[in-house]
Amino acid sequence: MVEDVRISPDIQTFNILVDAFCKEGRVDEAEAVIDIMVERGVVPNIVTYNSLIDGYCLRGEMTKAKSIFDSLTSKGLVPDVFSYNSLLNGYCKSLKVEEAMHMFHDITRKGLKPDIVSYSTMLQGLFRVGRCGAARKLFDEMRSQGLIPDECTYRIILDGLCNNHKVDEALSLFHLVGDSKLNSDIVVHTILIEGASKCGKLDIGRDLFQDLTLKGLQLDVRTYTVMISGLCGEGLLKEAKHLFRKMDESGCPPDGVTYNVLLQGYLKKQKYDDVEMLLQEMDGRRYSVDASTLSMLIDEIAAGSVDRSMLKLIGKLVPKEMMDTTAVPG
């Protein structure tokens, strides 16, 4: 398209194209577009290179991303906060938190101010490697700089605390904030329900789940599935099944993940009649078993616990990509 002599794209048009390629992970095509820009006398600007840096970061190619970042000065360009944020995200996703922290501090050293995205990215990175104390300190620093945490930031913090088994701290923060947006955020509630359930505090998770209805919030499939998973984990299959059936009645049908969660609960408790019933429903809805469920089914078949007459049904529910790597007993 850009080679058509009748078209003379300007810098904005080229940048849109570069950004689109980078977001799809097609950085080679993005680099080719930049070469065409230069040939046509259109000088790439900081927006162009920010897209390219972000593209390499999304691919986990941090050496290449940092190389482009370091070359900006020689091109007469000055990195902005977006340039830094892309690198922060890339380093944190690669669990290279020390490198990310170095870049984070470099933002202020260069006379720029970290924004809410900078802080949120660093918080997520720190929680991922279990550095909760450093994350809390950074959160306090963010607020001292006058930055107001948004819903995304709170989701990251609450999820980070829950994943690091600090559910009580997460709940305290949730109640302390008392923000109306936070109280009506279904994702936040789901994070807390899952965190509480996984840490053996099912009663708290159940209370949070019931509060959603009282608050008039619309439950989604993820929230139902998390609650069902918590109930299955405690062996409360009757309650899990009741909630599972309630989903359809409430206009929120269970998805494949929900089916697999309940199916695994039944298998752990050797409820084979219910297992067969769910497998038939999954077949009717064209859902597939996941790797964990299939592994459990194979173990039960090998042990003679599940009737081999179900093999044909189970075979229909195994995704094609798993067929070559899984040996189902014959």
C-alpha positions as CSV (number, residue, x, y, z in Angstrom):
1,M,0.0,0.0,0.0
2,V,2.7,2.5,1.0
3,E,4.6,1.7,-2.3
4,D,1.9,3.2,-4.4
5,V,3.4,6.3,-6.0
6,R,0.1,8.1,-5.9
7,I,0.1,7.9,-2.1
8,S,2.4,10.2,0.0
9,P,1.9,9.0,3.6
10,D,2.9,11.6,6.2
11,I,4.6,10.8,9.6
12,Q,1.3,10.0,11.3
13,T,0.2,7.5,8.7
14,F,3.6,5.8,8.8
15,N,3.5,5.7,12.6
16,I,0.0,4.1,12.6
17,L,1.4,1.3,10.3
18,V,4.5,0.8,12.4
19,D,2.5,0.6,15.6
20,A,0.0,-1.9,14.1
21,F,2.8,-4.2,13.0
22,C,4.5,-4.0,16.4
23,K,1.3,-4.7,18.3
24,E,1.0,-7.9,16.2
25,G,4.6,-8.9,17.0
26,R,5.6,-8.3,13.4
27,V,8.6,-6.1,14.2
28,D,10.5,-7.1,11.0
29,E,7.7,-5.6,8.9
30,A,7.7,-2.5,11.2
31,E,11.4,-2.1,10.6
32,A,10.8,-2.4,6.8
33,V,8.2,0.4,7.0
34,I,10.7,2.6,8.9
35,D,13.2,2.0,6.0
36,I,10.6,3.1,3.5
37,M,10.0,6.2,5.6
38,V,13.7,7.2,5.5
39,E,13.8,6.5,1.7
40,R,10.9,8.8,1.2
41,G,12.5,11.6,3.3
42,V,10.1,11.1,6.2
43,V,12.1,11.3,9.4
44,P,11.0,8.8,12.1
45,N,10.2,10.5,15.4
46,I,10.0,9.4,19.0
47,V,6.5,8.0,18.5
48,T,7.9,5.7,15.7
49,Y,10.7,4.4,17.8
50,N,8.5,4.0,20.9
51,S,6.3,1.7,18.9
52,L,9.3,-0.3,17.8
53,I,10.7,-0.5,21.4
54,D,7.3,-1.7,22.6
55,G,7.1,-4.3,19.8
56,Y,10.4,-5.9,20.8
57,C,9.5,-5.7,24.5
58,L,6.2,-7.5,23.8
59,R,8.3,-10.3,22.1
60,G,10.6,-10.4,25.1
61,E,13.6,-9.3,23.0
62,M,14.9,-6.9,25.6
63,T,18.5,-6.7,24.3
64,K,17.1,-5.4,21.0
65,A,14.6,-3.1,22.7
66,K,17.3,-1.6,24.9
67,S,19.6,-1.1,21.9
68,I,17.0,0.9,20.1
69,F,16.4,2.9,23.3
70,D,20.1,3.7,23.7
71,S,20.3,4.8,20.0
72,L,17.7,7.5,20.4
73,T,20.1,10.2,21.5
74,S,22.3,9.6,18.4
75,K,19.2,10.2,16.3
76,G,18.6,13.5,18.0
77,L,15.6,12.1,19.9
78,V,14.9,12.3,23.7
79,P,13.2,9.3,25.3
80,D,9.9,10.1,27.0
81,V,8.0,8.3,29.7
82,F,6.3,6.1,27.2
83,S,9.8,4.9,26.0
84,Y,10.7,4.0,29.6
85,N,7.3,2.4,30.3
86,S,7.7,0.0,27.5
87,L,11.1,-1.2,28.8
88,L,9.7,-1.4,32.4
89,N,6.9,-3.7,31.1
90,G,9.3,-5.8,29.1
91,Y,11.8,-6.2,31.9
92,C,9.1,-7.0,34.5
93,K,7.4,-9.6,32.3
94,S,10.9,-11.2,31.8
95,L,11.2,-11.1,35.6
96,K,14.3,-8.9,35.3
97,V,13.1,-6.6,38.1
98,E,16.5,-5.2,39.0
99,E,16.9,-3.9,35.4
100,A,13.4,-2.5,35.5
101,M,14.1,-0.7,38.8
102,H,17.3,0.8,37.3
103,M,15.3,2.1,34.4
104,F,12.6,3.4,36.7
105,H,15.0,5.4,38.7
106,D,16.6,6.7,35.5
107,I,13.3,8.4,34.6
108,T,13.7,10.9,37.4
109,R,17.4,11.2,36.9
110,K,16.6,12.4,33.3
111,G,14.2,15.0,34.6
112,L,11.0,13.1,33.8
113,K,8.2,12.1,36.1
114,P,7.0,8.5,36.3
115,D,3.3,8.3,35.6
116,I,0.6,5.9,37.0
117,V,1.6,3.4,34.3
118,S,5.2,3.5,35.4
119,Y,4.3,2.8,39.0
120,S,1.7,0.2,38.2
121,T,4.1,-1.7,36.0
122,M,6.8,-1.7,38.6
123,L,4.3,-2.8,41.3
124,Q,3.2,-5.8,39.2
125,G,6.9,-6.7,38.6
126,L,7.8,-6.6,42.2
127,F,4.8,-8.7,43.3
128,R,5.6,-11.3,40.6
129,V,9.0,-12.0,42.2
130,G,7.6,-11.9,45.8
131,R,9.0,-8.5,46.8
132,C,5.9,-7.3,48.7
133,G,7.8,-5.0,51.0
134,A,9.4,-3.1,48.1
135,A,6.0,-3.0,46.3
136,R,4.3,-1.5,49.4
137,K,7.1,1.1,49.7
138,L,6.7,2.0,46.0
139,F,3.0,2.3,46.4
140,D,3.5,4.8,49.3
141,E,6.0,6.7,47.2
142,M,3.5,6.9,44.4
143,R,0.8,8.5,46.6
144,S,3.4,10.9,48.1
145,Q,4.0,12.1,44.6
146,G,0.4,13.1,44.3
147,L,-0.5,10.2,41.9
148,I,-4.0,8.8,42.6
149,P,-4.1,5.0,42.1
150,D,-6.7,4.0,39.5
151,E,-8.7,0.7,39.4
152,C,-6.0,-1.0,37.4
153,T,-3.4,-0.1,40.1
154,Y,-5.6,-1.4,42.9
155,R,-6.2,-4.6,40.9
156,I,-2.5,-5.1,40.6
157,I,-1.8,-4.5,44.3
158,L,-4.7,-6.7,45.5
159,D,-3.8,-9.5,43.1
160,G,-0.2,-9.2,44.1
161,L,-0.9,-9.5,47.8
162,C,-3.3,-12.4,47.3
163,N,-0.8,-14.3,45.1
164,N,1.8,-13.8,47.8
165,H,-0.6,-15.2,50.5
166,K,-1.2,-11.8,52.1
167,V,-5.0,-12.0,51.8
168,D,-5.7,-10.3,55.1
169,E,-3.6,-7.3,54.0
170,A,-5.4,-7.2,50.7
171,L,-8.8,-7.3,52.4
172,S,-7.7,-4.5,54.8
173,L,-6.6,-2.4,51.9
174,F,-9.9,-3.0,50.1
175,H,-12.0,-2.0,53.1
176,L,-9.6,0.9,54.0
177,V,-9.9,2.5,50.5
178,G,-13.7,2.2,50.5
179,D,-13.8,3.7,47.1
180,S,-17.1,3.5,45.3
181,K,-15.6,2.4,42.0
182,L,-13.5,-0.3,43.8
183,N,-16.6,-1.5,45.6
184,S,-18.4,-1.9,42.3
185,D,-15.5,-3.5,40.5
186,I,-16.3,-7.1,39.7
187,V,-12.7,-7.9,38.9
188,V,-11.5,-6.7,42.3
189,H,-14.1,-8.9,44.0
190,T,-13.1,-11.9,41.9
191,I,-9.4,-11.3,42.9
192,L,-10.3,-11.3,46.6
193,I,-12.6,-14.2,46.3
194,E,-10.0,-16.3,44.6
195,G,-7.3,-15.2,47.0
196,A,-9.4,-16.0,50.1
197,S,-10.4,-19.4,48.8
198,K,-6.9,-20.4,47.9
199,C,-5.6,-19.4,51.3
200,G,-8.2,-21.5,53.2
201,K,-10.5,-18.6,53.9
202,L,-13.5,-19.9,52.0
203,D,-16.0,-18.3,54.4
204,I,-14.6,-14.9,53.5
205,G,-14.7,-15.7,49.8
206,R,-18.3,-16.8,50.1
207,D,-19.2,-13.6,51.9
208,L,-17.6,-11.5,49.3
209,F,-19.4,-13.5,46.6
210,Q,-22.8,-13.0,48.3
211,D,-22.1,-9.3,48.7
212,L,-21.9,-8.9,45.0
213,T,-25.6,-9.7,44.6
214,L,-26.5,-7.3,47.5
215,K,-24.5,-4.6,45.7
216,G,-26.5,-5.3,42.6
217,L,-23.4,-6.2,40.6
218,Q,-23.7,-8.4,37.5
219,L,-21.7,-11.6,38.1
220,D,-19.6,-12.8,35.2
221,V,-18.4,-16.3,34.3
222,R,-15.0,-15.8,35.8
223,T,-16.4,-14.8,39.2
224,Y,-18.7,-17.9,39.2
225,T,-15.9,-20.1,38.2
226,V,-13.6,-18.8,40.9
227,M,-16.2,-19.4,43.5
228,I,-17.0,-22.9,42.2
229,S,-13.3,-23.7,42.3
230,G,-13.1,-22.6,45.9
231,L,-16.1,-24.8,46.9
232,C,-14.6,-27.8,45.0
233,G,-11.3,-27.3,46.8
234,E,-13.1,-27.7,50.1
235,G,-15.0,-30.7,48.8
236,L,-18.3,-28.9,48.9
237,L,-19.5,-30.4,45.6
238,K,-23.2,-30.1,46.3
239,E,-22.9,-26.3,46.8
240,A,-20.6,-26.1,43.8
241,K,-23.1,-28.0,41.6
242,H,-26.0,-25.7,42.8
243,L,-24.0,-22.6,41.9
244,F,-23.0,-24.2,38.6
245,R,-26.7,-24.8,37.7
246,K,-27.6,-21.3,38.9
247,M,-25.3,-19.8,36.2
248,D,-27.5,-20.9,33.3
249,E,-30.6,-19.7,35.2
250,S,-29.0,-16.3,35.7
251,G,-28.2,-15.9,32.0
252,C,-24.5,-16.5,32.5
253,P,-23.8,-20.0,31.1
254,P,-20.7,-21.8,32.3
255,D,-17.8,-21.9,29.8
256,G,-15.2,-24.6,29.2
257,V,-13.1,-23.5,32.2
258,T,-16.0,-23.8,34.5
259,Y,-16.8,-27.3,33.3
260,N,-13.2,-28.4,33.8
261,V,-13.1,-27.0,37.3
262,L,-16.2,-28.8,38.4
263,L,-15.2,-32.0,36.5
264,Q,-11.9,-32.1,38.4
265,G,-13.8,-31.6,41.7
266,Y,-15.9,-34.6,40.9
267,L,-12.9,-36.7,39.9
268,K,-11.1,-35.9,43.1
269,K,-14.1,-37.1,45.1
270,Q,-14.8,-40.1,42.8
271,K,-18.2,-38.9,41.8
272,Y,-18.2,-40.8,38.5
273,D,-21.9,-40.5,37.6
274,D,-21.5,-36.8,37.8
275,V,-18.3,-37.0,35.8
276,E,-20.1,-38.8,33.0
277,M,-23.0,-36.3,33.1
278,L,-20.6,-33.3,32.8
279,L,-18.7,-35.0,30.0
280,Q,-21.9,-35.5,28.0
281,E,-22.9,-31.8,28.6
282,M,-19.4,-30.7,27.4
283,D,-19.8,-32.7,24.3
284,G,-23.2,-31.1,23.7
285,R,-21.7,-27.6,24.1
286,R,-18.5,-28.5,22.1
287,Y,-16.2,-27.8,25.0
288,S,-12.9,-29.5,25.5
289,V,-11.1,-31.1,28.5
290,D,-7.9,-29.3,29.5
291,A,-4.6,-31.0,30.2
292,S,-5.1,-31.3,33.9
293,T,-8.6,-32.8,33.5
294,L,-7.4,-35.3,30.9
295,S,-4.5,-36.4,33.1
296,M,-6.9,-37.1,35.9
297,L,-9.3,-39.0,33.6
298,I,-6.4,-41.1,32.2
299,D,-5.3,-42.0,35.8
300,E,-8.9,-43.0,36.7
301,I,-9.3,-45.1,33.5
302,A,-5.9,-46.8,34.2
303,A,-7.0,-47.6,37.7
304,G,-10.3,-49.0,36.5
305,S,-12.4,-46.4,38.3
306,V,-13.9,-45.0,35.2
307,D,-15.8,-47.3,32.8
308,R,-13.9,-47.8,29.5
309,S,-17.1,-47.3,27.7
310,M,-16.5,-43.6,28.3
311,L,-13.3,-43.6,26.2
312,K,-15.1,-42.7,23.0
313,L,-16.8,-39.7,24.7
314,I,-13.6,-38.6,26.3
315,G,-11.7,-38.9,23.0
316,K,-14.2,-36.5,21.4
317,L,-13.4,-33.9,24.1
318,V,-9.6,-34.0,23.7
319,P,-8.3,-31.0,21.6
320,K,-6.5,-32.0,18.4
321,E,-3.2,-30.5,19.6
322,M,-3.3,-32.7,22.7
323,M,-4.0,-35.9,20.8
324,D,-0.4,-36.4,19.6
325,T,1.1,-35.9,23.0
326,T,-1.3,-37.9,25.2
327,A,-1.6,-41.6,25.4
328,V,-5.2,-42.6,26.3
329,P,-5.5,-46.2,27.5
330,G,-7.0,-48.4,24.9
